[in-house]
Amino acid sequence: MYIKKILIAIALIGLVAAAYFASFVYKAMIKPNTAFNNESAYIFVPTHANYEEVRSQLEPLLADIESFDVLAEQKKYTSNIKAGRFEIKKGMNNNDIINSIRSRNLPIKLSFNNQETLEKLAGRIATQIEADSLSLLNAMTDATFLKENKFNKATALGMYLPNTYEFFWNTSAEKFRERMLTEYKRFWNEARIRKANAIGLNPNQVIALASIVYEESKQATEQPRVAGVYLNRLRIGMPLQADPTLKFAAYQLPKYKNTVIKRVLNVHKEIESPYNTYKNLGLPPGLIAMPDISAINAVLNAEKHSYLYFAADAKRVGFHKFAKTLTQHNVNAREYQRYLSSQGILK
């Protein structure tokens, strides 16, 4: 009888232990443990993060952080943190969450366009990936990298072709730079190189000219004609006389900092700068802005015509009137100058 009671007691203890273990397994591994209403939530785990940093992001998203802690320890996640962007879906259990945040780094869509300088580009990229703006700028301006890849400080911005790209959030500054170099080389395929050679320019020169074309006209349908004007001027040894280059040169001077030049004046044409294309023949040393790919292709596929001049069209904002002679150009230019004056735009 005594032995029977002992056996019953042992059986009961076993049942209690089994029930407790089953409860633990259910709670730690099977029971849904999310506490948000959206379909998904995301965490961003920095490079070299520790478990406490991950836990601080998870805690607001989970119904029971303690049960997660227990399973994370059991599965050795606490000592094997992975950096990246991770998704937690509504209704996930702890096991699913751990599997997601240690092996399913999700890419992001990174985009940029029209950043005028490497500094602004670095700032734009830093809002989208883990690398900070200073490390990005240092990578972009690294002298050894630029020299090895036939860039300099004036042309370096041209390596970054505006578009939308897929990146992992935890991409380093150097990895970002390397990927952009790969995209640049892919863009400059044999066909584009042949087109550049046909107009007597190398890729850096094409992009420098495209930056002027883009600043002159945002109309993709008109850009090939604008590009044709500049190529005609280059061909006959005529100065480019591009107003956007004067603005760029002016903005490098202290007196024009934090100003907006709406109207190019004769005083701007006297600025001493290699970017003053009224005073200097040929192309400027580098880009004056980041051109859209449409402007680059416009230079490579420039319209063949006899125009040497163009002026903004007062009746079609954003478009231009083209002329073959200086006499006709002066008529067009005066018409636009009158329009600017009528709008109170004097400088």
C-alpha positions in Angstrom: 0.0 0.0 0.0 2.8 2.4 0.9 4.7 1.7 -2.3 1.5 2.2 -4.2 1.1 5.7 -2.7 4.6 6.6 -3.6 4.1 5.5 -7.2 0.9 7.5 -7.4 2.7 10.5 -5.9 5.5 10.2 -8.4 3.0 9.9 -11.3 1.2 13.0 -10.1 4.5 14.9 -9.9 5.3 13.7 -13.3 1.9 14.9 -14.6 2.4 18.2 -13.0 5.9 18.5 -14.4 4.7 17.5 -17.8 1.8 20.0 -17.6 4.3 22.7 -16.6 6.6 21.8 -19.4 3.8 21.7 -21.9 2.6 25.1 -20.6 6.2 26.5 -20.9 6.5 25.1 -24.5 3.2 26.6 -25.5 3.9 29.9 -23.9 7.5 30.2 -25.1 7.3 28.6 -28.5 3.7 28.2 -29.8 1.5 31.0 -28.3 1.3 34.2 -30.4 3.3 36.9 -28.8 2.8 40.1 -30.7 1.2 43.3 -29.2 0.7 45.5 -32.3 -2.3 45.9 -34.6 -0.6 46.4 -37.9 0.1 43.4 -40.1 3.8 43.8 -39.7 6.4 45.7 -37.6 10.1 46.1 -38.3 13.2 46.4 -36.2 16.6 47.7 -37.4 19.5 46.0 -35.7 22.7 47.9 -35.9 26.1 46.3 -36.7 27.7 45.0 -33.4 24.4 45.4 -31.5 24.0 43.4 -28.3 20.9 41.6 -27.1 19.8 44.5 -24.8 19.7 46.8 -27.9 17.5 44.3 -29.8 15.4 43.7 -26.7 14.7 47.4 -26.3 13.2 47.5 -29.8 11.2 44.3 -29.3 9.7 45.1 -25.9 7.0 47.5 -27.2 6.1 45.0 -29.9 5.7 41.8 -27.8 3.0 40.8 -25.3 5.4 38.9 -23.1 9.1 39.9 -23.3 10.1 37.5 -20.5 9.0 34.4 -22.4 10.9 35.7 -25.4 14.0 36.1 -23.3 13.9 32.5 -22.1 13.6 31.1 -25.6 16.2 33.5 -27.0 18.6 32.2 -24.4 17.7 28.6 -25.2 18.2 29.1 -28.9 21.5 31.0 -28.3 20.2 34.1 -30.1 21.4 36.3 -27.3 25.0 35.6 -28.2 24.5 35.5 -32.0 22.9 38.8 -33.0 22.5 39.5 -36.7 22.4 43.1 -38.1 19.8 44.2 -40.5 16.2 45.1 -41.1 13.8 42.4 -39.9 10.0 41.9 -40.1 7.8 40.7 -37.3 4.3 39.7 -38.5 1.2 40.0 -36.4 0.5 36.8 -34.6 4.0 35.4 -34.7 5.2 33.2 -31.8 8.6 33.6 -30.1 10.1 30.8 -32.2 9.0 32.5 -35.5 10.2 35.9 -34.3 13.7 34.5 -33.4 13.9 32.7 -36.7 13.0 35.9 -38.5 15.4 38.2 -36.8 18.4 36.0 -37.1 18.1 34.8 -40.7 15.7 37.0 -42.7 17.5 40.3 -43.3 15.1 42.2 -45.6 16.4 44.7 -48.2 15.1 48.3 -48.6 14.4 50.4 -51.6 17.0 53.2 -51.6 16.6 56.2 -53.9 18.2 59.5 -54.6 18.1 62.2 -57.3 19.0 65.8 -57.8 21.5 66.0 -54.9 23.7 68.9 -55.9 26.9 67.9 -54.0 28.5 64.8 -52.4 27.7 66.3 -49.0 24.0 66.4 -49.8 24.1 63.0 -51.3 25.8 61.5 -48.2 23.1 63.2 -46.1 20.3 61.7 -48.3 21.7 58.2 -48.2 22.3 58.3 -44.4 18.6 58.7 -43.9 18.1 55.3 -45.6 20.9 53.0 -44.5 22.9 52.4 -41.3 26.0 54.2 -42.5 26.2 57.8 -41.3 26.7 60.8 -43.5 30.3 61.4 -42.4 31.5 57.9 -43.1 29.7 58.0 -46.5 31.3 61.3 -47.4 34.7 60.0 -46.4 34.2 57.0 -48.6 33.0 59.1 -51.5 35.9 61.5 -51.4 38.7 58.9 -50.6 41.6 60.1 -52.8 42.9 56.6 -53.5 39.5 55.3 -54.6 38.9 58.3 -56.8 42.3 58.0 -58.5 42.0 54.2 -59.0 38.7 54.7 -60.8 39.6 57.8 -62.8 37.6 60.3 -60.8 38.5 63.5 -59.0 36.6 65.7 -56.5 35.0 67.7 -59.4 33.8 64.6 -61.2 33.1 62.2 -58.3 29.4 63.0 -58.0 29.0 61.7 -61.6 29.6 58.1 -60.3 26.2 58.2 -58.5 23.5 57.7 -61.0 20.1 58.7 -59.7 17.7 55.8 -59.4 16.0 53.4 -57.0 18.2 50.5 -55.8 17.8 47.6 -53.5 20.2 47.5 -50.5 20.4 45.9 -47.1 19.8 48.5 -44.4 23.1 47.5 -42.6 25.2 48.4 -45.7 28.5 50.1 -44.8 29.7 53.3 -46.5 32.4 51.4 -48.4 29.9 48.7 -49.6 27.5 51.5 -50.8 30.3 53.1 -52.7 31.4 49.8 -54.3 27.8 49.0 -55.4 27.4 52.5 -57.0 30.7 51.9 -58.9 29.3 48.6 -60.1 26.1 50.3 -61.3 28.1 53.1 -62.9 30.2 50.5 -64.9 27.0 48.7 -65.8 25.5 51.9 -67.1 28.6 52.7 -69.2 28.3 49.7 -71.4 29.9 49.3 -74.8 27.0 51.0 -76.6 27.2 54.1 -74.5 30.9 54.3 -74.7 30.7 54.2 -78.5 28.2 57.0 -78.5 30.4 59.1 -76.2 33.4 58.5 -78.4 31.4 59.5 -81.4 30.8 63.0 -80.0 34.4 63.3 -78.7 33.7 63.0 -75.0 34.5 60.6 -72.3 32.0 59.5 -69.6 33.0 62.2 -67.1 32.6 64.8 -69.8 29.3 63.5 -70.9 27.9 63.6 -67.4 29.4 67.1 -66.8 27.6 68.3 -70.0 24.4 66.4 -68.9 24.4 68.3 -65.6 24.3 71.6 -67.6 21.6 70.3 -69.9 19.6 69.1 -66.9 19.9 72.5 -65.2 18.8 74.2 -68.4 15.7 72.0 -69.0 13.9 69.5 -67.0 11.8 68.6 -70.0 13.0 65.2 -71.2 11.6 65.8 -74.7 13.6 69.0 -75.1 16.9 67.9 -73.5 18.3 66.3 -76.7 17.8 69.6 -78.6 19.5 71.5 -75.8 22.4 69.0 -75.8 22.7 69.5 -79.5 23.2 73.2 -79.1 26.0 72.7 -76.7 27.7 70.1 -78.8 27.4 72.5 -81.8 29.2 75.2 -79.8 31.9 72.8 -78.7 32.4 71.6 -82.2 33.1 75.1 -83.6 35.1 76.3 -80.5 32.4 78.7 -79.3 32.1 79.2 -75.5 29.2 77.2 -74.0 27.9 80.4 -72.3 25.7 78.3 -70.1 23.9 80.4 -67.4 23.6 77.5 -64.9 27.4 77.3 -64.8 27.5 81.0 -63.8 25.1 80.3 -60.9 27.2 77.4 -59.8 30.3 79.6 -59.9 28.5 82.3 -57.9 27.3 80.0 -55.2 30.9 79.1 -54.4 31.5 82.7 -53.4 30.7 83.9 -49.8 28.5 86.8 -51.1 26.1 84.4 -52.8 25.8 81.9 -49.9 22.2 81.3 -48.9 20.9 83.3 -51.9 18.9 82.2 -54.9 19.9 83.7 -58.3 16.7 83.9 -60.4 18.1 86.1 -63.1 21.6 85.9 -64.5 23.2 89.4 -64.9 26.3 90.8 -66.5 28.0 90.9 -63.1 27.8 87.2 -62.9 29.6 86.8 -66.2 32.7 88.5 -64.7 33.1 85.9 -62.0 36.6 84.4 -62.1 36.0 80.6 -62.0 36.8 77.6 -64.2 33.0 77.1 -64.2 32.4 80.4 -65.9 31.7 79.1 -69.4 31.3 82.7 -70.7 35.1 83.3 -70.0 36.4 79.8 -70.5 36.2 77.6 -73.6 35.1 74.0 -73.4 33.5 72.1 -70.6 33.8 73.0 -66.9 36.0 70.8 -64.7 33.1 68.7 -63.5 29.4 68.5 -62.7 27.3 71.5 -61.5 24.5 69.2 -60.3 23.4 65.6 -60.4 21.7 65.1 -63.8 18.8 62.7 -64.4 19.6 59.7 -66.6 17.4 61.3 -69.2 19.8 64.2 -69.5 22.8 61.8 -69.8 21.0 59.9 -72.6 20.1 63.2 -74.1 23.8 64.1 -74.6 24.6 60.6 -75.9 21.6 60.9 -78.3 21.7 64.6 -79.0 19.5 66.0 -81.7 21.4 66.9 -84.9 20.5 70.4 -86.0 22.0 73.8 -86.7 20.9 75.7 -83.7 23.5 77.6 -81.7 21.3 79.5 -79.3 18.3 79.1 -77.1 16.4 81.3 -74.6 13.6 80.5 -72.2 10.1 80.7 -73.7 8.0 83.2 -71.8 4.8 81.7 -73.1 5.7 78.1 -72.3 7.3 77.9 -68.9 9.9 75.2 -68.7 10.6 75.2 -72.5 12.9 77.2 -74.8 13.0 79.0 -78.1 15.9 77.9 -80.3 17.7 80.0 -82.9 20.3 79.6 -85.6 21.4 83.2 -85.7 22.4 85.7 -83.0 19.9 88.2 -84.3 17.0 85.8 -83.8 18.3 84.8 -80.4 18.5 88.4 -79.2 14.8 88.8 -80.2 14.0 85.7 -78.1 16.2 86.7 -75.2 14.7 90.2 -75.0 11.2 88.8 -75.0 12.1 86.6 -72.0 13.9 89.5 -70.2 10.8 91.6 -70.5 8.8 88.7 -69.1 11.1 88.5 -66.0 10.9 92.2 -65.5 7.1 92.1 -65.7 7.1 89.5 -62.9 9.3 91.6 -60.7 12.3 89.3 -61.1 15.3 91.7 -61.2 18.1 89.6 -59.8 
